[in-house]
Amino acid sequence: MYCVRNITEDLYWVGGSDRRLALFENIHPIPRGVSYNSYLLIDKKTVLFDTVDWSICRQFIENIQSVLKGKPLDYLVINHMEPDHAACIEEIILRYPNVKIVCNHKAFLFMHQFGFHIDENVIEVNEGDTMSFGKHIVTFVAAPMVHWPEAMVTFDTTNGVLFSADAFGSFGSLDGQLFNDEVNFDRDWIDDARRYYTNIVGKYGPHVQDLLRKAGTIDIKIICPLHGPVWRNDLGYFLGKYDKWSRYEPEEKGVMIVYGTMYGNTEAAASDLATRLVEKGMTNVVMYDVSKTHVSYLISETFKYSNVVLASVTYNLKIYPPMLAYIMDMKALNVQKRNFTLIENGSWAPQSGKLMRELLGDMKEITILDNEISLNSSMKEDDVDSMDAIAESIIESMK
């Protein structure tokens, strides 16, 4: 049975949600599932914007057939060739053999890499090219490295709809609610949206800034992403989040304490610091066990808070492995503009602090606060003044 919704009078959402998938890209947990969005325009010519993941292809085909009502499909615009959006290209061609594929040259090359042989069906477009489908005229805008090199977005100059590819997306299934004003986004969606951006697109902040600059030159009324809700009002809210994230600026002044503990002693020290911060008036404090928290959540929270405390045991004379993995992910995703505080622990040769400092030192615009502490197995009365000084230095860094 088909399940479609109108975006505008002649534009339809024909995607679907996957609530069974446990890991997005086989890495990131998605307990709330994920949507795969596709859009179908009915004009003098019919135009499908992107396809979906193979997991929901049957639903997708039923949706398209219900909207077309026997009409042919004239064009398929491919904004992004990643398989969760392009997996059903050949399925569309099988059912609509006269369809023309509209894409840029890099996307065309990627189609061959994925084994799609559609040479005679392709219309290649470049930045600034336009196409008319009747009353609707669209222009194509390059968005390289947001987050693949072939990515582009398509802007409908007639109704102000931006088909934004993987920009402005979010984890989470669409449970009947398609539009941003049908959900409480700030309560129920912002964490999934931030985790999606920071882990999928976060490395490419300068490229996102380029896209935002281009977006600022056009009159966008609706944003249609490939994942998550469609934005039809309050666009400034989400554009503002993307602007801040892509500049690597923290959303909030607050402290994120990430600890790696084996027997609870490093956790106890981290809890002591959290308590001191709260007692001194900094109540925006969160704590995470690096061994129990998936790194995608840690990355998302790192983009949120201004200050990060890394409290790690020394393990085989190195950084505790889960903590090392988290730091390496931060480096890979280009985290910057944060204040870090280091706490090390070790029973005979504590040196995780020194090693963490070396890794963080390679990152852009990172400040490592001078006050740090080296524990011998556990925190003791002699460490109280040092821990208090750490709390004071963190609060002072926020002023």
N, C-alpha and C positions, 0 to 999 in steps of 0.2 A: 504494500500500500504506500502510495506516495505521501510525502510530508514536505510541503513547500510553504514559503511565506513571501508576501510582497514587500519589497524594499521601497519602490516607487510604483507608479501606475503600471509601468511596463518593464520593471526589473524585478527578478525573483531570486530569492535564495533557494538553491537546489542541493545544498550540502547535507551533512549529517554528522552525527557524533559517534565516537567509539568509546564506550564505557568499560570495555573488557581489557583494553591495552594497559599493561602495568607500567611499562617503561617507554617514554618517548625517546626516539632514536636509540632505543635499547640501553639508555643511560639514566634518564631523569625520571623519577617516580611521578606518576600522574594519578593519584588516588581519586581525583574527580573526573578522570577521563580527558578527552580532547575533542574538539570539533574540527571538521575539515569543511571549509566553506568554498562554495562555488556559486557563481551567479550567472543567470541567463537573461539576456536582454531581448525583448520582442519588439522589433522595428520592421522597416521594409526588409531588412536582413535580420536574421537571428544570430545572436552572438553569445557564446559560452565563454565565461572568464575562468580559466583554470579548471582542473579536474580535482579528484580526491584520492585519498589512499585506497589501495585495493580492498581493504577490510570493509569498506562501506559502498563498494562499487554497485552492488545490486540496488540498494536504496537510491543511490545517485542516478542510475539509469531510469528507474521508475519515476523519479522526480522530474527529470528532463522530459520524458515522454508525456507526463501529465500536463506540463506547461506548453509544449510544442503542439500537442493535439493533432498530430499527423503532419505538421509543417516540417520542411527540411531544416537541418542545421547548416547555416552558411559558413560561420567562422568559429574557430576556437582560439582565443587569445591565451597564450602561455606567458604569464608574468614571471614564473619561477619554476625551474625544472626539477626541483627536489622530489623524490619519489612519493612523498606523502601528498603531493599535489599533482603530480604528473603521471601517476601509475596507470591511470585509465585512458590515456591518450589513444592507444590502439583500440581499446574497447569502443570509444566514440567513433573512430574511423570505420570499424566493422559495421556499426549501425548506421552511420551517416558517411558513406564513402566519398561524397562530393564535398565534404567540409574542407575548408582551407585553414591551415594552422598559421597563426600570426605570432611571430616571436622574433627576438633579435638573433644575431649570428652566433653568439656564444651558446644560447639556448639550443639552437639548431645543432651545434656540435655536440652538446651534451646528449641530445636525443639519440645520436648515433652511438655515443658511448654506452647508453643504456639499452641499445639494441632496437631502437625504434627506426624503421626504414620508411620514411614518409617524404622523400625528396620532392616528389611532384606535387605535394599538397601544401608546401610551405610558402608563406609570404614573409620575407625578412623585413624588419623595420628598424629604424635607428632613432636615437634621441631627437625629439622634436617633430617626428613624422606624425601625420594625422590620417585618420580614416573616417569616412562617413558611412553610416549604416542606414541612413534615411534621415530622420530628424536629429538623430544623435551623432555627434562628431566627437571623436576621442583623439587625444594626443598621448604619445608614449614618452615616458620619462625614465632615463637610466637611473638605476639605484644599485650600482655595483657594490658588492661586499655587504649588502644588507639582506642576507648575510652570505650569499653566494655571488660569484663574480658575474653571473648572467642576469641577476635579478633586475627587473624593471617594474614600474608601476604604470597604470593606465588611468588617465583622467578624462572623464566624460564632461566636456565643456558645456553640454546642453543642460544637464541637471546637477552638476557639481559633485558627482560621485567619484571618489578616488578608490580605485581597486589597488590596494596597497601591498599586495603580496605578503611577505612575512613581517613587514613592519606593522606595528600597532596591534599585534596579536596577543593571545593569552592561552595558557593551559586552561582546561576545564571544559566539560561538555555543556552544550546548550540544551537546557532542560525545558524546552518550550519557549523560553525567553530568548529572543534573538537580539533585541536592541539594548543599548546601554541604559536607556531610561526604563527598562522593564526589570532591571536588577538593582540591587544596592551595591554598586561597583566598589565603592570605597570600603565597604564592610566585607563583601564576599568574594571580590575578584582581584583587588589590587595586589595581593601577595602572589597569586598565580601569574598575574601580568608581569610583575617585577621579576619573578623567578624565570619566566619565559624569556623576557628581554635579556636579563643579565647572563644567562647561560647559553642562549642561542645566538644572540646578536651582540652581546656586551663587549666583545673584543673590538668591535668595529665602530666605536663611538664617533671618530671623525667622519666616517662615511654616513652615519646617521645624521650628523650635523649638516652634511652636504644635502641630504634629502630634505631635511627640515627647512633649509634655506630655499630650496626649490618649491617646497609646499607653501612657503610664505608668499610666493608670487602668484598663486592661483586661488580662486574663490571656492574653497572646499566646503561643501555642505554635508556630505555623508562620507564616512570612511568605511570601506568594506574590506576587512582583512581576511587572510586565509585561515586564521584560527581565532576563536573567541567572538565576543559580541560585535555587532555593527554599531558604529557611532553615528547618531543622527542629531545630537545636540551636545552642548557643553564640550565641544571639541577642544577648547583651550585647556581643560583639565588634563586630558590624556597627552596632548601635545606638550604640555608643560612637564609632565612626568618624563616623557622621552627626551626632552631637552636637558633636563637635569641628569638623567641617567647617562646620556651620551656625552655629557661634559664630565662625568665621573664625580659629580658633586653629591654629597650626602643629602638625603631627604630630611634627616632629623639630627639634631644634636642629641646624642645618646651613646651608650657604651654597650658594645657587644663583647662578651667574655666567652672565648672558646678555649676549652681546656681538654688536655689529653691526660688521662689518669689511669693508673693500673690498679691501685689498691685503695683509692679514695683520698689520698693525702693531697694531691694536687687539686682535686676538686674542692677539698676543704679550704685550701688557700684561696681558690677562686671565689668561693662563697664568702670568705672573710672580706675580700676586696669589694664584692658586690654590696655587702652590708655597709661597709664604710662609705661607699659612694652614696648610697641612699640616705644614710644618716647625715651626710654633708649636703644633702639637698638635690643630688642628681638621681632622680627616681626612674628615669628612662634607661633601665638596665635590663639586658637579657643575657641568659647563660645557655651555652650549648656544649654538650659532650661530643667531642669530635669523632668518637668511635661509634656513636649511636645516631648521629644526624647525617643524613645524606648530604654530600658536598654541594649539591645544587641549591639546597636550602641555605647552607652557610654562605654561598656566593651571593644569593639574593639579599640576605640580611647584611652582608658586608657593604653592598651598594646602598643600603638604607641608612646606616649609622655612621656618625662622624669619627668615632673612636673604637678601635678594636684591641682587645687584650688577648694575647696568645700565651697560654699557660701550659707548658709541655714538660713531661718527664724526659729524661735522657734514656734512650733505648739503644742498646748495642753501640754506645758511644755516639749515637746520632740523634736526630729529631725523631720523636715518636711517629711511626709510619703514617697513621691517619692524619696527624697534624702536618706532616710533610706533604701529603697528597693535597690537603687543603691549600697550603701555601703555594704549591706548584699550580693549582687551578687559578688562584688569584693572579699569579704572574701571567698565565696563559690568557686570561680574560682581561688583562690590561688594567687591573684595579689600581687606582691612584687617588691622590688628594685625601688621604686618610692619616690619622694619628694612630700609631701603634705603641703598645706597651708590652714588655716581655717579662714573663715569669718562667724561670727554669727550675727544675727539680732533678736531683740525682743523689744516689746513696754513696757513691765513691768518686765519680768523675762527672759532675754536672757540667754540661756544655751545650745543651740544646739552645740556650739563650744566644750564645755566640753564633751558632750555626743559623738560627732564625734571623739574626741581625744581618748576616752575610747575604742571605737570600732576599730579604726585604730591601737591602741596600741597592739591588739592581732595578727596583721598581721606580716608576716616575712619580715625582712629587709626593713621596712618602716621608713622613716625619716619625722618627722613632724617639719617643720621649726618653729623656736622660735617666729618670728614675726607674730602675728595674731591680729585681731581687733574685738571688740564687738560694734555693732551699736545699738543705741536706735531709732528704727523706721525708720530712714533714715540717710544717710551720711551727715555730716555737715562740716563746715569749720575747726572745731577743729580736725576732723579726717584726714585731708589732710596729715599731717606729718606721721601719722601711716600708711596710705595707701602707701605713698611714700617709707617708710621703708620696707613694704612688697614686693614691686616691686624690691627694691635693693636686698633683701635677696633671692628672687627667682633667679635673675640673678647671684648672687654670688654662689648659689648652683650648677649652671651648669658649673662652671669653673673647 
